[in-house]
Amino acid sequence: MTQLLERAFAAASKLPDSEQDAFASLLLAELDSERRWAEAFAATQDPLSALADEALREFEAGQTRPMDLERDFPNH
C-alpha cells in the first residue's frame, strides 16, 4: 500500500462510523466504475483500430481536409 493511501485510510479511520461507511462506499463504487470502464474500453479496441486504419487510408488518399472551427463546429 502506498504512503498516500495509508494516510487517507488513517484519516478516514478517525471519522465517525457512518462517515467511514460513506467513504468506503464511495471508494468501492469508484473502483467498480474504473473496472467497468477498463472492461468496456478493452472491448472496443478492435473497432477503434479499424476506424483508425480507415481514417489513415482516407488521409493518405487525400480524402480529408484540415479542421475548420467555423465550418465544422458552427454552434461552438
QUIDARA-V762210 format. One line per field, one symbol per residue. phi: phi as a letter, one per 30 degrees, with the letter a starting at -180 (. if undefined). psi: psi as a letter, one per 20 degrees, with the letter a starting at -180 (. if undefined). burial: 1 if it has 9 or more other ideal C-beta (glycine too) atoms within 8 Angstrom, else 0. A space follows every 10 residues. Layout:
phi: ???
psi: ???
burial: ???
This chain:
phi: .ddddddddd ddddddeddd dddddddddd dddddddddd dddcdddddd dddddddddd diccbddbed ddbdcd
psi: prhghggghg ghiiqqghhg hgggggghgg ggggghgggg ghijgghhgg hggghggggh jkjrqqpogg ghmhk.
burial: 0000010010 0100100011 0011000000 0000000000 0000000000 0000100110 0000000000 000000
